[in-house]
């Protein structure tokens, strides 16, 4: 293709769909820097918070150019939530340490558990989501998804002492509700029964009540689906209807073992 025509095609594409890769890259840098500021013993918190505010203003101005140069109340509101974030994340880390016999220390949970990292970024992003900040919360949780394989939408409502074990392939949708002391394993999907644009403002994802355990690769779908408290959902289960409290739900495929005679 002639270079002038190629440049014209690129220019037209950029006019039609205005995407800032800088926003994505800087949001990822912001997310990791924020995690380090809050948890890394070797990171100077005072210095890093100043850097974080500058970086936040940069990405906010890309997302919301109409308020560029105006005072950043959103950042101030977020920093006020940090003490509560610490308390919430300590409960999550304790839940992981208490429930996983492989965990040798709380420090190991903070450093080595992808579930804790994904939950941490979700809880940070959730605060920005509640403040009405567009796109940035989604970019934050997608960065955690990229690193851990755990996809938690910042719109989901998750209670205290949440434990994701292993975590790869976990998907938690935008309108999911998870109550306190819930434990889920790898491959679990809390998803929508239907994926249609007109359902945008409708509760599409399930509610998981307190003390529920959901084992690997279970799929629980639908906004009207409620898993009652203290229930156990077995691995590979497919659920689109509610389950009463104190239930055990099992998927029982037929398994045949054939041995050959010598």
C-alpha positions as CSV (number, residue, x, y, z in Angstrom):
1,X,0.0,0.0,0.0
2,X,1.2,3.5,-0.8
3,X,2.5,5.1,2.4
4,X,0.3,8.2,2.1
5,X,-2.8,6.0,1.9
6,X,-1.6,3.9,4.8
7,X,-1.1,7.0,7.0
8,X,-4.5,8.3,5.9
9,X,-6.1,5.0,6.9
10,X,-4.3,5.1,10.3
11,X,-5.3,8.7,10.9
12,X,-9.0,7.9,10.1
13,X,-9.0,5.0,12.5
14,X,-7.6,7.1,15.3
15,X,-10.2,9.8,14.7
16,X,-13.0,7.2,14.8
17,X,-11.8,5.3,17.9
18,X,-9.7,7.4,20.3
19,X,-7.7,5.0,22.4
20,X,-4.9,6.0,24.8
21,X,-2.4,3.2,25.3
22,X,-0.6,5.6,27.7
23,X,-3.7,5.5,29.9
24,X,-3.5,1.7,30.1
25,X,0.3,1.7,30.7
26,X,0.2,4.4,33.3
27,X,-2.8,2.8,35.1
28,X,-0.8,-0.4,35.4
29,X,2.1,1.5,36.8
30,X,-0.2,3.4,39.2
31,X,-1.7,0.1,40.4
32,X,1.6,-1.6,41.2
33,X,3.0,1.5,42.8
34,X,-0.1,1.8,45.0
35,X,0.3,-1.8,46.1
36,X,3.9,-1.2,47.0
37,X,3.2,2.0,48.8
38,X,0.7,0.3,51.0
39,X,2.5,-3.0,51.7
40,X,6.2,-3.0,50.8
41,X,8.5,-2.3,53.8
42,X,11.2,-0.9,51.6
43,X,9.0,1.7,49.8
44,X,9.0,5.2,51.2
45,X,5.3,5.7,51.7
46,X,5.4,9.5,52.0
47,X,7.5,10.0,48.9
48,X,5.5,7.4,46.9
49,X,2.1,9.0,47.8
50,X,3.2,12.3,46.3
51,X,4.3,10.4,43.1
52,X,1.0,8.5,43.1
53,X,-1.1,11.7,43.3
54,X,0.8,13.1,40.3
55,X,0.4,9.9,38.4
56,X,-3.3,9.7,39.3
57,X,-3.9,13.3,38.1
58,X,-2.2,12.3,34.8
59,X,-4.5,9.3,34.2
60,X,-7.6,11.1,35.5
61,X,-7.0,14.0,33.0
62,X,-6.8,11.5,30.2
63,X,-10.0,9.9,31.2
64,X,-11.8,13.1,32.1
65,X,-10.2,15.9,30.0
66,X,-13.1,18.2,30.9
67,X,-11.8,18.6,34.5
68,X,-8.1,18.8,33.7
69,X,-6.5,21.3,36.1
70,X,-9.3,21.2,38.6
71,X,-8.8,20.1,42.2
72,X,-8.6,16.3,42.6
73,X,-11.2,15.6,45.2
74,X,-11.3,12.0,44.0
75,X,-7.8,11.3,45.1
76,X,-8.4,12.9,48.5
77,X,-11.5,10.8,49.0
78,X,-9.6,7.7,48.2
79,X,-6.7,8.4,50.6
80,X,-9.3,8.7,53.4
81,X,-10.3,5.1,52.8
82,X,-6.8,3.6,53.2
83,X,-7.0,2.8,56.9
84,X,-10.3,0.9,56.3
85,X,-8.7,-0.8,53.3
86,X,-5.8,-2.0,55.6
87,X,-8.3,-3.5,58.0
88,X,-10.3,-5.2,55.2
89,X,-7.2,-6.7,53.5
90,X,-5.8,-7.9,56.8
91,X,-9.0,-9.9,57.3
92,X,-8.6,-11.3,53.8
93,X,-4.9,-12.3,54.5
94,X,-5.9,-13.8,57.8
95,X,-8.6,-15.9,56.1
96,X,-6.1,-17.2,53.6
97,X,-3.5,-18.0,56.2
98,X,-6.1,-19.7,58.5
99,X,-7.7,-21.8,55.8
100,X,-4.7,-22.9,53.8
101,X,-2.5,-25.4,55.5
102,X,0.2,-24.7,52.9
103,X,0.6,-21.1,54.1
104,X,3.6,-20.7,56.4
105,X,3.1,-17.1,57.4
106,X,1.0,-13.9,56.8
107,X,4.1,-12.5,55.0
108,X,3.9,-15.4,52.5
109,X,0.3,-14.6,51.8
110,X,1.1,-11.0,51.0
111,X,4.0,-11.9,48.8
112,X,3.2,-15.2,47.1
113,X,-0.6,-15.6,46.9
114,X,-2.2,-14.4,43.6
115,X,-5.6,-14.5,45.3
116,X,-4.5,-11.9,47.8
117,X,-3.0,-9.7,45.1
118,X,-6.2,-9.8,43.0
119,X,-8.4,-9.1,46.0
120,X,-6.1,-6.2,47.1
121,X,-6.3,-4.6,43.7
122,X,-10.1,-5.2,43.5
123,X,-10.6,-3.5,46.9
124,X,-8.5,-0.5,45.8
125,X,-10.3,-0.2,42.5
126,X,-13.6,-0.7,44.1
127,X,-13.1,2.6,46.1
128,X,-12.5,4.5,42.8
129,X,-15.5,2.7,41.3
130,X,-17.7,3.9,44.2
131,X,-16.5,7.5,43.7
132,X,-17.7,7.3,40.1
133,X,-14.4,7.5,38.4
134,X,-14.7,6.0,34.9
135,X,-12.4,3.4,33.3
136,X,-9.5,3.5,35.7
137,X,-11.0,1.0,38.2
138,X,-11.5,-1.4,35.3
139,X,-8.0,-1.0,34.1
140,X,-6.7,-1.7,37.6
141,X,-8.6,-5.0,38.0
142,X,-7.7,-6.0,34.4
143,X,-4.0,-5.5,35.3
144,X,-4.5,-7.9,38.3
145,X,-6.3,-10.2,35.9
146,X,-3.3,-10.1,33.5
147,X,-0.9,-11.0,36.3
148,X,-2.9,-13.6,38.2
149,X,-5.6,-15.0,35.9
150,X,-8.2,-13.8,38.3
151,X,-10.9,-11.5,36.9
152,X,-12.9,-9.5,39.4
153,X,-15.0,-6.6,38.2
154,X,-14.7,-3.6,40.4
155,X,-18.5,-3.3,40.5
156,X,-18.8,-6.6,42.4
157,X,-19.7,-6.4,46.1
158,X,-17.5,-8.5,48.2
159,X,-17.7,-8.9,52.0
160,X,-15.0,-9.5,54.6
161,X,-12.5,-12.4,54.9
162,X,-12.6,-13.4,51.3
163,X,-10.4,-16.3,50.3
164,X,-9.5,-17.3,46.7
165,X,-7.3,-20.4,46.7
166,X,-5.0,-20.9,43.7
167,X,-7.2,-18.6,41.7
168,X,-6.4,-19.2,38.0
169,X,-9.5,-18.8,35.9
170,X,-11.7,-17.3,38.6
171,X,-14.3,-14.9,37.1
172,X,-16.5,-12.6,39.3
173,X,-19.0,-10.5,37.3
174,X,-20.0,-6.8,37.8
175,X,-23.2,-7.4,39.8
176,X,-22.1,-10.4,41.9
177,X,-22.6,-10.1,45.6
178,X,-20.4,-12.1,47.9
179,X,-21.0,-12.0,51.7
180,X,-18.5,-12.6,54.5
181,X,-16.2,-15.6,55.0
182,X,-16.6,-17.1,51.5
183,X,-14.0,-19.4,50.0
184,X,-13.6,-20.2,46.3
185,X,-11.2,-22.2,44.3
186,X,-9.6,-22.0,40.8
187,X,-11.8,-21.9,37.8
188,X,-15.0,-20.7,39.6
189,X,-17.3,-18.5,37.5
190,X,-19.9,-16.2,39.1
191,X,-21.4,-15.1,35.8
192,X,-24.5,-14.0,33.9
193,X,-27.1,-16.4,32.6
194,X,-27.5,-14.2,29.5
195,X,-25.1,-11.7,28.0
196,X,-27.2,-9.0,26.3
197,X,-26.6,-5.3,26.2
198,X,-30.1,-4.4,27.4
199,X,-29.3,-6.1,30.7
200,X,-26.6,-3.5,31.5
201,X,-28.4,-2.0,34.6
202,X,-29.9,-5.3,35.7
203,X,-28.5,-7.6,38.4
204,X,-27.0,-10.4,36.2
205,X,-24.7,-12.3,38.5
206,X,-25.4,-14.4,41.6
207,X,-25.4,-13.7,45.3
208,X,-23.2,-15.9,47.5
209,X,-24.2,-15.8,51.2
210,X,-21.8,-16.1,54.1
211,X,-19.6,-19.1,54.9
212,X,-20.1,-20.7,51.5
213,X,-17.3,-22.8,49.9
214,X,-17.2,-23.2,46.1
215,X,-14.8,-25.8,44.8
216,X,-12.9,-25.8,41.5
217,X,-14.5,-25.1,38.1
218,X,-18.0,-24.6,39.5
219,X,-20.2,-22.2,37.4
220,X,-22.9,-20.3,39.2
221,X,-25.0,-18.1,36.9
222,X,-27.8,-15.6,37.0
223,X,-28.9,-12.5,38.9
224,X,-31.7,-14.4,40.7
225,X,-29.4,-17.2,41.8
226,X,-28.7,-17.2,45.6
227,X,-26.4,-19.7,47.3
228,X,-27.6,-20.0,50.9
229,X,-25.2,-19.5,53.8
230,X,-23.0,-22.4,55.0
231,X,-23.4,-24.3,51.7
232,X,-20.8,-26.3,49.9
233,X,-20.8,-26.3,46.1
234,X,-18.8,-29.2,44.6
235,X,-16.3,-29.0,41.8
236,X,-17.5,-28.8,38.2
237,X,-21.1,-28.0,39.3
238,X,-23.3,-25.9,37.0
239,X,-26.0,-23.9,38.8
240,X,-28.6,-21.6,37.5
241,X,-31.1,-21.9,40.4
242,X,-30.9,-20.9,44.0
243,X,-29.7,-23.3,46.7
244,X,-31.1,-23.2,50.3
245,X,-28.7,-22.6,53.3
246,X,-26.7,-25.5,54.7
247,X,-26.8,-27.4,51.3
248,X,-24.2,-29.6,49.7
249,X,-24.4,-29.6,45.9
250,X,-22.3,-32.2,44.0
251,X,-21.6,-33.0,40.4
252,X,-21.6,-36.7,40.0
253,X,-20.4,-37.8,36.5
254,X,-20.3,-41.5,35.7
255,X,-16.7,-42.8,35.9
256,X,-15.8,-46.2,34.6
257,X,-12.5,-47.9,35.3
258,X,-11.6,-50.8,33.0
259,X,-8.7,-53.1,33.9
260,X,-7.2,-55.6,31.5
261,X,-6.6,-59.1,32.5
262,X,-3.1,-60.4,32.1
